[in-house]
Amino acid sequence: MSGTIRFAPSPTGYLHEGHLLSALFVWAAAKKWNLRVHLRIEDHDQGRARKEYIDSIREDLAWLGFTYDSESIQSDRSEIYQRVLQHLAERGLVYPCYCSRKQLLAENPRSETGEVIYQGKCRPKCSTESGIEKPGGSPPSFHSVEDDIRAGFHSVEDDSLENHSIFRIPDSELPHSLRVVVSDKVIEWCDERLGTFYENPKKQCGDFPIRDRDGYWTYQFAVCVDDLAQGITHIIRGEDILNSTARQIALTEMIADACQGDATLHFPPYQRPKYLHHPLIVDSTGKKLSKREHAHSLRQDKETGTTPEQLFGRLLFKVGIAQSDTPTPLDAALGQIIRIL
Ligand SMILES: [Zn+2]
């Protein structure tokens, strides 16, 4: 095997056609480049992840015929995320942000895609691009999500500060996200299908959260730690993640550097993975389908007697890879994708 690729669904619903298209690309790439496949269940958002969806991911993949070499689930990895956070904090690369969602929307400009570009309101004044300088002070320590839950911090959802008094939370315990200090630097990266991009995460989103106000690790953080820790060499995913790539490269490099001396983490040496973002399933106006618009799950197809071969054929036709919607076995479906990789 010459590397590792991952299939990384979030268990916030049943798998649908969008996931199936991603899976076909991932397994086609694995076949083409002789890669191990790692199934990563991305349940970092504990508010939305459900056990029944986790079970269904494994069952649906087995039914479709996708086999994998290893598996991990993000909710098992909190200790590693906490350690990485501590390494970043020791280098002054993380700070608490007390801005409410309402404030973030009102006080910051937005990108073309509507994303908030954080202007650094809570960034310590003594910060530099290589971190926050703490003259003579000890490195900040961030308590774990579990500590937060125990302290009742977790239940504080309301944005209005008045309500916080009922919990008697000291100032430092007010709801906050943790943001990472992003350098003002253009990242040059190459997509195997779409070519070279030059992007500056500072301009795209500014300092971004690695832990949210509810105490959950963010998608960006968990993905970067896992890709690094699991030695992922190839990242294939939908074009909807395209503008996360530069910031993930920046954060992964930061993590790799900050954790270098910690042999107990067992991180392999960092090498930037190859990236490929595949097209999405779109509606007749060219708009990406939302989760709701992916009207039915693969599970429902299975229950109504549709075969995996019928699903593969229909999907490849729908995205313009096949000329007709003839039922297609998995191997043949992968072969059709390999031709366009
Ligand atoms: Zn803030």
Boltz pocket constraint, residues with backbone or C-beta under 6 A from the ligand:
constraints:
  - pocket:
      binder: B
      contacts: [[A, 96], [A, 97], [A, 98], [A, 99], [A, 120], [A, 121], [A, 122], [A, 123]]
      max_distance: 6.0
